[in-house]
Amino acid sequence: MRPRQHGETATGERVITGRHVLWGVIAFFGVIFAVNGVFLYEALSTYTGVVSREPYRKGLHYNERIAAEKEQQTRGWASDVALTSTGDGLAIILKDHQGNPVGGLTFEGRLGRPATEAMDVVLDFKETAPGSYLAAFATLAPGTWQVDLTAKELTSAGEKVVWRARKRVRWKTSTAAQ
């Protein structure tokens, strides 16, 4: 008759002992800590910490921004913002509440990834037809992009912001969709 091994009964069946449970718990939590460590490293190494540039100054003008938003809503302008079919331009069509094109505006814009500023592109718009504006740039990488737009009109007191929008567009290498 052979001697019994640790964790074996008299009939030769294996049983779970305290050692097995200990190593199982250590392995389980070791995997959890390793995965959490990877996630923590990725989160801290990619986050810039910048939520808003100049938050104090923006906060001082917050009520003005709310009033401008209400004024924009009363205009009832409708917009269509889309990437060109080749992915190297952004087109805006702006119409008033009656469907007439809104021309003569100066647009400023920025196109970038929603989570980082690393790939941001400053947009330079040209009015191609009344109410139609186009900005050209290098072809985009596939994925989701965020467009921040500001339209200004020239008044006797200078330029006045009359329209703002933030839209997300998605670029796939063969087609563009909003």
Secondary structure, 3 states (H helix, E strand, C coil): CCCCCCCECCCCCECCCHHHHHHHHHHHHHHHHHHHHHHHHHHHHHCCCCCCCCHHHHHHCHHHHHHHHHHHHHHCCEEEEEECCCCCEEEEEEECCCCCECCCCEEEEEEECCCCCCCCEEEEEEEEECCEEEEECCCCCCEEEEEEEEEEEEECCEEEEEEEEEEEEEECCCCEEC
